[in-house]
Amino acid sequence: MYLYFLPLDTGAETAKAGDVSATSDDSNASKNNNNNNGASADQTEVTEAEFATAASWVQRARNNDIILFPPQLYILSLLAPLLRGQAGNYAAERKAVADLVHGGPAPGEDPATFVPWADRVISPRLVGKLPDDSQGRAVMTLEYPGPELKNAGRAGDSYRVVVVGNMPPGPPRNLELLLRADVLPHVQAKPKVQGKGATGML
């Protein structure tokens, strides 16, 4: 995933996130007053931008009001404490993101396995389920960079995991980004097929 910031101007510094959303909603209402439930006159789907804070999107995903996939939840969860959409503070919030991207390990994060944020490559892997979880959720680790970068010296995040429900078959539900050390001891590893149908454990 990539992060893009829109240019800052005087209006952006003084407008509130709620004002932006209200403007967007009014615009949507005027465009969709044909009573076609968000479709244009020819019944094709209309996709429009909606502006909200990172924390708002994370909360909506936790409430299952929207669908976020693990990479989206991961980055939004990390940005939520930094990008609060506070009027007049946008430049400072962006600097905090830059400090995160180019900074060092978080408190409690092992410097020996730390990978700078700007260099991380993550391919989530399903490692098992949480047997005591009331929602029957599974755990995805984030340190694996994917088969394309095997033995390339690249890595992801070995400090956090994503807990997710309904995977597979998806779409993902009830997602959370949690600390690996708090979750992995409780994981029931998924069965792994070995040889001619023999079942082992990871």
C-alpha positions in Angstrom: 0.0 0.0 0.0 1.0 3.6 -0.6 0.3 6.8 1.3 -0.5 10.0 -0.6 -1.0 13.4 1.0 -3.1 16.0 -0.7 -1.4 19.4 -0.9 -2.0 21.6 2.2 -3.4 25.1 1.7 -5.0 27.7 3.9 -8.5 26.2 3.5 -7.2 22.7 4.4 -5.6 24.0 7.5 -8.7 25.7 8.8 -11.4 23.3 7.7 -12.5 20.6 10.1 -12.8 17.0 9.1 -16.5 17.1 9.8 -16.9 20.1 7.5 -15.2 18.2 4.7 -17.5 15.2 5.3 -20.6 17.5 5.3 -19.6 19.1 2.1 -19.0 15.7 0.5 -22.4 14.5 1.7 -24.2 17.5 0.3 -22.4 16.9 -3.0 -23.4 13.3 -3.0 -27.0 14.2 -2.3 -27.2 16.5 -5.2 -25.6 14.0 -7.5 -27.7 11.1 -6.4 -31.1 12.8 -6.1 -32.3 10.5 -8.9 -33.4 8.0 -6.2 -31.3 5.2 -7.8 -29.6 4.2 -4.5 -26.2 5.5 -5.5 -26.4 4.5 -9.2 -26.3 6.9 -12.1 -29.2 7.3 -14.5 -27.9 4.4 -16.6 -27.8 2.2 -13.4 -24.0 2.0 -13.3 -22.3 2.1 -9.9 -21.2 5.5 -8.6 -18.0 5.5 -6.5 -17.2 8.7 -4.6 -14.6 9.7 -2.1 -15.6 10.0 1.6 -13.3 11.8 4.0 -12.9 10.5 7.5 -10.1 10.0 10.1 -8.0 6.8 10.2 -9.6 6.0 13.6 -13.0 6.3 12.1 -12.3 3.8 9.3 -10.8 1.4 11.8 -13.8 1.6 14.1 -16.2 1.1 11.2 -14.3 -2.1 10.2 -14.4 -3.3 13.8 -18.2 -2.8 13.8 -18.4 -4.6 10.4 -19.9 -1.5 8.8 -17.2 -1.6 6.1 -14.8 -4.2 4.8 -11.1 -3.6 5.3 -8.5 -6.2 4.4 -5.5 -6.9 6.7 -3.0 -4.6 4.9 -5.6 -1.7 5.0 -6.4 -2.3 8.7 -2.6 -2.5 9.5 -1.7 0.8 8.1 -4.8 2.7 9.3 -4.3 1.3 12.8 -0.8 2.7 12.9 -1.9 6.1 11.5 -4.9 6.5 13.7 -3.0 8.0 16.7 -1.1 10.3 14.4 -3.7 11.6 11.9 -6.6 12.9 14.0 -7.8 15.5 11.5 -7.4 18.3 14.0 -8.0 21.7 12.4 -4.9 23.8 12.1 -2.6 20.8 12.9 -2.4 19.0 9.6 1.2 19.9 9.0 2.3 18.7 12.4 0.4 15.4 12.0 2.1 14.8 8.6 5.5 15.4 10.3 4.6 12.7 12.9 3.9 10.3 10.1 7.3 11.1 8.5 9.0 10.5 11.8 7.3 7.1 12.1 8.2 6.1 8.6 11.9 7.0 9.1 12.2 6.4 12.8 13.5 3.5 14.9 11.8 0.7 16.9 8.7 1.4 19.0 9.0 0.8 22.7 9.2 -2.9 23.3 10.1 -3.7 19.7 13.3 -5.8 19.3 16.0 -3.7 17.5 17.6 -6.9 16.2 14.5 -7.7 14.1 13.3 -4.2 13.5 12.8 -3.1 9.8 12.4 0.6 9.1 8.8 1.4 8.2 9.7 2.7 4.8 11.4 -0.6 3.9 8.8 -3.0 5.2 7.2 -5.6 2.8 4.4 -7.6 4.2 2.6 -10.6 2.9 0.2 -11.7 5.7 0.2 -15.4 6.5 -2.5 -17.4 8.3 -0.9 -19.3 11.1 -3.9 -20.7 13.1 -7.0 -19.9 15.1 -7.7 -18.6 18.6 -9.6 -21.5 20.2 -11.0 -19.4 23.0 -12.0 -16.5 20.8 -15.8 -16.1 20.9 -15.8 -15.1 17.3 -13.6 -18.0 16.1 -11.1 -15.7 14.7 -7.7 -16.6 13.1 -4.3 -15.0 13.3 -2.2 -13.6 10.5 1.5 -12.9 11.0 3.1 -9.9 9.2 6.8 -10.6 9.1 6.8 -12.6 5.8 7.7 -10.5 2.7 6.1 -12.9 0.2 7.5 -15.6 -2.1 8.7 -13.1 -4.6 11.2 -11.7 -2.1 12.3 -14.9 -0.5 16.0 -14.8 0.4 16.1 -11.1 -0.7 16.8 -9.8 2.8 13.5 -8.1 3.1 11.0 -8.4 5.9 7.8 -7.0 7.4 6.6 -6.5 11.0 7.6 -9.2 13.5 6.1 -7.2 16.4 2.4 -7.2 15.5 -0.3 -9.6 14.1 -3.8 -9.2 12.6 -6.6 -11.1 14.2 -9.4 -11.7 11.7 -12.7 -13.5 11.4 -14.3 -15.2 8.3 -11.0 -16.0 6.6 -11.2 -18.0 4.5 -13.5 -17.7 2.6 -13.8 -14.0 3.4 -14.5 -11.1 3.3 -12.6 -10.4 6.5 -14.6 -9.4 9.6 -13.9 -8.4 13.2 -10.3 -7.4 12.5 -7.9 -6.1 15.1 -4.2 -5.2 15.0 -2.6 -6.7 18.2 0.9 -7.3 19.6 2.4 -10.6 18.5 3.6 -11.5 22.0 0.1 -11.2 23.4 -1.5 -13.4 20.7 0.7 -16.1 19.4 0.9 -18.1 22.7 -2.8 -18.7 22.4 -2.9 -19.8 18.7 -3.9 -23.2 17.7 -1.7 -23.9 14.7 -3.5 -24.9 11.5 -3.1 -28.5 10.2 -0.5 -29.0 7.6 -0.7 -31.8 5.1 2.5 -33.9 4.9 3.2 -36.7 2.5 0.2 -38.9 1.5 -2.5 -37.2 3.4 -0.8 -37.3 6.8 -1.7 -34.4 9.0 0.9 -32.6 11.1 1.1 -29.3 12.9 3.0 -26.2 11.9 
